[in-house]
Amino acid sequence: MKFIELTLKNHTILHGYDARNQEIIEEVEVENASKKLVAVDRILSVSEKFILIKYAYDRIIYWEYMEDYDTIKKILM
């Protein structure tokens, strides 16, 4: 399994859907960013500000990352 190191900060957790098919989300704001190793096969998409990562139990998290978009793109290509 291949990993990349990212500096991640604030994030939005999608826990699933309620009985009315509305997203159950949790907004998390942290004071300081932290470095994390992320398994490349868990990455679903990358935008200029967020990286979407899949976790257990079908949860997905939109992480705000601190690196440059082009740098992340080069690493993943």
C-alpha positions in Angstrom: 0.0 0.0 0.0 1.3 3.4 -1.0 1.1 6.4 1.4 1.6 10.1 1.0 2.3 12.6 3.8 -0.1 15.6 4.0 -0.5 18.5 6.3 -4.3 18.5 7.2 -6.4 20.9 9.2 -10.1 21.6 9.3 -12.4 18.9 7.9 -16.0 17.9 7.3 -17.1 14.4 8.1 -20.0 12.8 6.2 -21.4 10.1 8.5 -24.1 9.0 6.1 -27.7 9.9 5.5 -30.8 10.1 7.8 -34.3 8.7 7.2 -35.1 11.7 4.9 -31.9 11.1 2.8 -30.3 14.2 4.2 -26.5 14.2 4.8 -25.4 13.8 8.4 -22.3 16.0 8.6 -19.9 17.1 11.3 -17.8 20.2 10.8 -14.5 20.1 12.7 -12.2 23.1 13.1 -8.8 22.7 14.7 -6.3 25.3 15.9 -3.2 23.7 14.3 -2.7 21.6 11.2 -1.0 18.2 11.6 0.9 15.9 9.4 -0.7 12.6 8.5 0.2 9.6 6.3 -2.7 8.9 4.0 -3.2 5.7 2.0 -3.3 6.6 -1.7 -6.1 4.1 -2.4 -8.4 5.9 0.1 -8.2 9.2 -1.8 -11.4 9.8 -3.8 -10.6 13.3 -5.2 -8.5 16.4 -4.8 -9.5 20.0 -5.4 -7.5 23.2 -4.9 -8.4 23.3 -1.3 -9.8 19.9 -0.2 -8.9 16.3 -0.4 -11.7 13.7 -0.1 -10.7 10.6 1.8 -12.8 7.4 2.4 -12.6 5.8 5.9 -14.2 2.7 7.5 -18.0 2.4 7.8 -18.5 4.3 4.5 -17.5 7.6 6.1 -15.8 10.2 3.9 -14.0 13.2 5.1 -13.3 16.5 3.2 -9.9 17.6 4.6 -8.4 21.0 4.1 -4.8 20.5 3.2 -1.9 22.9 3.4 0.3 21.8 0.5 0.2 23.3 -3.0 -2.4 21.6 -5.3 0.2 21.1 -8.1 2.5 19.4 -5.6 -0.2 16.9 -4.6 -1.1 16.4 -8.2 2.5 15.5 -9.1 2.8 13.1 -6.2 -0.4 11.2 -7.2 0.4 11.1 -10.9 
